[in-house]
Amino acid sequence: MHRTQVNLEDEQYRWLKHQAGSAGSIAAVVRRLIDSARSQRVDSDHDPAIRYLLDQPPARGSKETSVTTLDRELYGG
């Protein structure tokens, strides 16, 4: 296990407290949310950002790379 700290907005904290209920813990809710998100597979063929990064991984050097051109390539401009 790793211990971590996160800053939450008041509404986020209230929501987590409500989800935890009187007997639960916020940490347990966060772990469940993370596990749920991790279990959902991302279809890279239908996600242009992931597809772009898989097809053209970031590179080093003076030329433009996928990191510097990502917005332009995905959204035009």
PEBEL-V699042 format. One record per residue. SS is DSSP state (2 for helix, 1 for strand, 0 for the rest). Layout:
ss:SS
ss:SS
//
This chain:
ss:0
ss:0
ss:0
ss:0
ss:0
ss:0
ss:0
ss:0
ss:0
ss:2
ss:2
ss:2
ss:2
ss:2
ss:2
ss:2
ss:2
ss:2
ss:2
ss:2
ss:0
ss:0
ss:0
ss:0
ss:0
ss:2
ss:2
ss:2
ss:2
ss:2
ss:2
ss:2
ss:2
ss:2
ss:2
ss:2
ss:2
ss:2
ss:2
ss:0
ss:0
ss:0
ss:0
ss:2
ss:2
ss:2
ss:0
ss:2
ss:2
ss:2
ss:2
ss:2
ss:2
ss:2
ss:2
ss:0
ss:0
ss:0
ss:0
ss:0
ss:0
ss:0
ss:0
ss:0
ss:0
ss:2
ss:2
ss:2
ss:2
ss:2
ss:2
ss:2
ss:2
ss:2
ss:2
ss:0
ss:0
//
